[in-house]
Amino acid sequence: NDFEGGVKDQLDLGLEMSFGNVEWPIMIAVDVLGSAGDDSATYNYNYYGYSYSYSFDVDVTTAEIDLGVRKIWEPARSSVRPYVGGGVGLMRAEVDISGSGVSLSDSDTGFGLWVGGGVFWRLGQRFNIGVNARYSTAKVDLFPQLLTDEVDIGGVHYGIVLGWGDKP
């Protein structure tokens, strides 16, 4: 949420898993997500009439391990399966900044929340295809010597679902 430019719009890959018994009203959700993005930035400033410009490359990676609950509806005689879920997450961010003779790295881990949902269609006996969206939020303290505020490393995730169901 607090990143800018190319590091804000990251490629995000994840694994959503639901565990439980058919008779349970909700399933246990265990999700693992990872993302990465990079961008370049230029810092310009004037000092006693002289202009200085420094260029930097910024690489950011994030990871989430989420635990919670998920409700999957399975209407009779239908291949459509809508679902919603939410819970808590352990989220981590790593930032590397390099260029103009400077190299900085920092990382931090924080606890947060997630909520999400989607819909998938059962194709054949076990294969699923669909779409989903989720929101996560967690605060971490990156470069505390430079930044005064914590950074929110969550945000909106949306994507395509490709899956495998264990029951026909």
Secondary structure, 3 states (H helix, E strand, C coil): CCCCHHHCCCEEEEEEEEECCCCCCCEEEEEEEEEEEEEEEEEEEEECCEEEEEEEEEEEEEEEEEEEEEEECCCCCCCEEEEEEEEEEEEEEEEEEEECCEEEEEEEEEEEEEEEEEEEEEECCCEEEEEEEEEEEEEECCCCCCCCCCEECCEEEEEEEEEECCCC
